[in-house]
Amino acid sequence: MNIEQNIILDFSHIYPADIEAQVKGLKKIDMSDIEGTNMYCSEEAAGEISKRLAPYSIHGIHFLDNGNYHYVTGLFAERIGEPFALVMYDHHSDMQPPEIPGMLSCGDWAGKMLLESPYLKQLILIGPDQQTIDEIPLKLREKLSAGKLVTISREEIEKKKVASKIPMIDMALPIYISIDKDVLERSDARTNWNQGDMPVILLEKLLLEVFERQRVIGADICGECSPMEPLRELMEDENINRITNDRLYHFLTMLFQNSYNSQKL
């Protein structure tokens, strides 16, 4: 029986050492000793990560460290044993071919899932520039016409055209949510990749709409800054991220609790 537990995965030591004492309900899992995880993930490393995650349920909230480890979403999602949809808030598509063929990477994991996952029936990508969406490889963009891939660009959000995409979403599917904070503006997040300009209050509004319409299985959050930054910059960036992480954690906790209570009624 898997333990239902909100967890925080420590790859780079970017989170405070006493995070479990600071944040109620979080359990830290040390991944920092696993070789072959930064940006690219070897088969051996993926196996060890999955082994350490095995005791824990996919339900709940999972922090994944910085964007170099966003591929861990795929390791979580491969454990979902029913047809589902992935809602992904990201400034990037994570569907570009890897520079090292055959290796799982933070830049191609979503495309790999779209092509290979037997249970992923729809991927809803929210937040990249339209140019980034246009640069998704053709074999993946073909999923648009099949309804398996739905994209909502930064420009469509700004022009309030999101409602036109709602009919394309299969509301019968349960949802797994993945948030890369690089979709957010720099006043709300500091990441190790280039960023979008979504305010965190808008992200919360979009998350609320998902919870109101569909059953959410679990959620993860990545997009921390690099621990290799100069000290002054690192302190500022960590403080901004801490505020947003705390805000999203409590917001998602509330949404999960409200969803659980409504299912019991």
C-alpha positions as CSV (number, residue, x, y, z in Angstrom):
1,M,0.0,0.0,0.0
2,N,1.5,3.4,-1.1
3,I,1.7,6.1,1.5
4,E,-0.2,9.3,0.7
5,Q,2.4,11.9,1.5
6,N,3.3,15.3,0.1
7,I,7.0,15.0,-0.7
8,I,10.0,17.2,-1.7
9,L,12.7,15.7,-3.8
10,D,16.2,17.0,-3.0
11,F,18.5,16.7,-6.0
12,S,20.6,19.9,-5.6
13,H,20.2,21.0,-2.0
14,I,18.3,24.1,-3.0
15,Y,15.6,23.6,-0.4
16,P,16.3,24.5,3.3
17,A,17.9,21.6,5.2
18,D,15.1,21.8,7.8
19,I,12.3,22.1,5.3
20,E,10.3,19.3,7.0
21,A,10.3,21.3,10.2
22,Q,9.3,24.5,8.4
23,V,6.5,23.1,6.3
24,K,3.8,20.9,7.9
25,G,3.0,17.7,6.0
26,L,6.1,17.6,3.8
27,K,8.6,14.7,3.7
28,K,12.0,15.2,2.1
29,I,13.5,12.5,0.0
30,D,17.2,12.8,-0.7
31,M,18.1,12.2,-4.3
32,S,21.4,14.1,-4.3
33,D,23.6,11.0,-4.2
34,I,22.2,9.5,-7.5
35,E,24.6,10.1,-10.4
36,G,23.3,10.9,-13.9
37,T,20.3,13.0,-13.0
38,N,21.1,16.7,-13.9
39,M,19.2,17.6,-17.1
40,Y,19.7,14.2,-18.5
41,C,18.7,11.1,-16.7
42,S,20.4,7.7,-17.3
43,E,18.4,4.5,-17.2
44,E,20.1,3.5,-14.0
45,A,19.3,6.8,-12.4
46,A,15.7,6.7,-13.4
47,G,15.4,3.2,-11.9
48,E,16.9,4.4,-8.6
49,I,14.6,7.5,-8.5
50,S,11.6,5.3,-9.1
51,K,12.7,2.9,-6.4
52,R,12.9,5.7,-3.9
53,L,9.5,7.0,-4.9
54,A,7.9,3.5,-4.8
55,P,6.6,3.6,-1.2
56,Y,4.7,6.9,-1.9
57,S,1.4,7.3,-3.6
58,I,1.1,9.5,-6.7
59,H,-1.7,11.4,-4.9
60,G,-0.7,14.7,-3.3
61,I,1.8,17.4,-3.9
62,H,5.4,16.8,-5.1
63,F,8.2,19.3,-5.3
64,L,10.9,18.3,-7.8
65,D,13.7,20.8,-7.3
66,N,14.7,23.0,-10.4
67,G,13.7,22.6,-14.0
68,N,16.6,20.2,-14.8
69,Y,14.6,17.5,-13.0
70,H,11.2,18.1,-14.6
71,Y,11.4,14.7,-16.2
72,V,10.5,13.2,-12.8
73,T,6.9,14.1,-13.7
74,G,7.1,11.3,-16.2
75,L,8.3,8.9,-13.6
76,F,5.4,9.8,-11.4
77,A,2.8,9.7,-14.2
78,E,4.0,6.3,-15.6
79,R,2.5,4.9,-12.3
80,I,-1.0,6.0,-13.2
81,G,-2.9,2.8,-14.2
82,E,-5.9,4.4,-15.8
83,P,-6.5,6.7,-18.8
84,F,-5.6,10.3,-17.7
85,A,-4.7,13.8,-18.9
86,L,-1.6,15.8,-18.0
87,V,-2.1,19.5,-17.5
88,M,1.3,21.2,-17.8
89,Y,2.0,24.8,-16.9
90,D,5.4,25.6,-18.5
91,H,7.2,28.3,-20.4
92,H,8.7,25.6,-22.5
93,S,7.2,22.6,-24.4
94,D,9.6,20.0,-23.0
95,M,9.0,18.2,-26.4
96,Q,12.3,18.9,-28.1
97,P,14.6,16.0,-29.3
98,P,17.4,15.4,-26.8
99,E,21.0,16.2,-27.8
100,I,21.9,12.8,-26.4
101,P,19.6,10.3,-28.2
102,G,18.1,7.6,-26.1
103,M,18.3,9.4,-22.8
104,L,15.4,10.9,-20.9
105,S,15.9,14.7,-20.5
106,C,14.2,17.7,-19.0
107,G,13.7,19.0,-22.6
108,D,12.0,16.0,-24.1
109,W,10.2,14.1,-21.4
110,A,6.7,15.4,-22.2
111,G,7.1,14.5,-25.9
112,K,8.3,11.1,-24.9
113,M,5.2,10.6,-22.7
114,L,2.9,11.8,-25.5
115,L,4.3,9.2,-27.9
116,E,4.8,6.3,-25.5
117,S,2.5,6.4,-22.5
118,P,-0.4,3.9,-22.9
119,Y,-2.6,5.7,-20.4
120,L,-1.9,9.4,-21.3
121,K,-4.9,10.3,-23.5
122,Q,-4.4,14.1,-23.6
123,L,-1.6,16.6,-22.8
124,I,-2.8,20.1,-22.2
125,L,0.2,22.5,-22.4
126,I,-0.4,26.0,-20.9
127,G,1.9,29.0,-21.0
128,P,4.6,28.9,-23.7
129,D,5.0,31.5,-26.4
130,Q,3.2,30.7,-29.6
131,Q,6.6,30.5,-31.3
132,T,7.7,27.7,-28.9
133,I,4.5,25.8,-29.7
134,D,5.1,26.2,-33.4
135,E,8.6,24.7,-32.9
136,I,7.2,21.5,-31.4
137,P,8.4,18.6,-33.8
138,L,5.9,17.7,-36.5
139,K,5.3,14.2,-35.2
140,L,4.1,15.7,-31.9
141,R,2.2,18.6,-33.4
142,E,0.2,16.0,-35.4
143,K,-1.4,15.1,-32.0
144,L,-3.1,18.5,-32.1
145,S,-5.5,17.4,-34.9
146,A,-6.1,14.1,-33.1
147,G,-7.1,15.9,-29.9
148,K,-4.3,14.3,-27.9
149,L,-2.4,17.6,-27.6
150,V,-4.1,20.8,-26.6
151,T,-2.0,24.0,-26.4
152,I,-2.8,27.3,-24.8
153,S,-0.1,29.9,-25.6
154,R,0.9,32.9,-23.5
155,E,-0.6,35.1,-26.2
156,E,-4.0,33.3,-26.0
157,I,-4.0,33.8,-22.3
158,E,-3.3,37.5,-22.6
159,K,-6.0,37.9,-25.2
160,K,-8.5,36.0,-23.1
161,K,-8.9,33.3,-25.7
162,V,-8.6,30.4,-23.3
163,A,-12.4,29.7,-23.3
164,S,-12.2,28.7,-27.0
165,K,-9.9,25.8,-26.1
166,I,-12.2,24.4,-23.4
167,P,-14.3,22.3,-25.8
168,M,-11.1,20.5,-26.9
169,I,-10.5,19.2,-23.4
170,D,-11.8,15.7,-22.4
171,M,-13.5,16.5,-19.1
172,A,-14.1,12.8,-18.4
173,L,-10.4,12.2,-17.8
174,P,-8.8,12.5,-14.4
175,I,-5.9,15.0,-14.3
176,Y,-2.3,15.0,-13.2
177,I,-1.0,18.6,-12.9
178,S,2.7,19.6,-13.4
179,I,3.8,23.2,-12.7
180,D,7.2,24.6,-13.8
181,K,7.5,28.0,-12.1
182,D,9.4,29.3,-15.2
183,V,5.9,30.0,-16.6
184,L,5.7,32.8,-13.9
185,E,6.9,36.3,-14.0
186,R,10.2,37.1,-12.2
187,S,8.5,38.9,-9.4
188,D,6.9,35.5,-8.4
189,A,9.6,33.1,-9.3
190,R,13.3,32.9,-10.0
191,T,14.3,29.8,-12.0
192,N,17.4,28.4,-13.8
193,W,15.7,28.8,-17.2
194,N,14.3,31.7,-19.1
195,Q,10.8,32.7,-18.0
196,G,7.3,33.7,-19.0
197,D,5.3,36.5,-17.5
198,M,2.3,34.9,-15.9
199,P,1.3,36.3,-12.4
200,V,1.0,33.7,-9.7
201,I,-2.6,34.9,-9.1
202,L,-3.5,34.0,-12.7
203,L,-1.9,30.5,-12.2
204,E,-4.1,30.0,-9.2
205,K,-7.2,31.0,-11.1
206,L,-6.3,28.4,-13.9
207,L,-5.6,25.7,-11.3
208,L,-9.0,26.4,-9.6
209,E,-10.8,26.0,-12.9
210,V,-9.1,22.6,-13.4
211,F,-10.2,21.4,-9.9
212,E,-13.7,22.6,-10.5
213,R,-14.1,20.6,-13.7
214,Q,-12.1,17.4,-13.2
215,R,-10.8,14.9,-10.7
216,V,-7.1,15.7,-9.9
217,I,-4.9,12.7,-9.1
218,G,-1.8,14.6,-8.0
219,A,0.4,17.6,-8.7
220,D,4.0,18.5,-8.9
221,I,6.0,21.8,-8.8
222,C,9.5,22.4,-10.1
223,G,11.4,25.6,-11.2
224,E,13.8,26.4,-8.3
225,C,16.8,28.6,-8.9
226,S,20.4,27.2,-9.3
227,P,22.3,26.8,-6.1
228,M,25.4,27.9,-8.0
229,E,24.3,31.5,-8.2
230,P,26.3,34.3,-6.5
231,L,25.4,34.4,-2.8
232,R,23.5,37.8,-2.8
233,E,21.5,36.8,-5.9
234,L,20.9,33.3,-4.5
235,M,19.5,34.7,-1.2
236,E,17.1,37.0,-3.1
237,D,15.9,34.3,-5.5
238,E,15.5,31.7,-2.8
239,N,13.3,34.1,-0.8
240,I,11.0,34.8,-3.8
241,N,10.7,31.1,-4.5
242,R,10.1,30.3,-0.9
243,I,7.1,32.7,-0.8
244,T,5.6,31.3,-4.0
245,N,6.3,27.7,-3.0
246,D,4.5,28.3,0.3
247,R,1.6,30.0,-1.5
248,L,1.2,27.3,-4.1
249,Y,1.5,24.5,-1.5
250,H,-1.2,25.9,0.7
251,F,-3.4,26.7,-2.3
252,L,-3.1,23.2,-3.8
253,T,-3.6,21.7,-0.3
254,M,-6.9,23.6,0.0
255,L,-8.0,22.6,-3.5
256,F,-7.3,18.9,-2.8
257,Q,-9.1,19.1,0.5
258,N,-12.1,20.8,-1.0
259,S,-12.2,18.2,-3.8
260,Y,-12.0,15.3,-1.2
261,N,-14.8,16.8,0.8
262,S,-17.0,17.2,-2.2
263,Q,-16.4,13.6,-3.3
264,K,-17.6,12.4,0.1
265,L,-20.9,14.3,-0.1
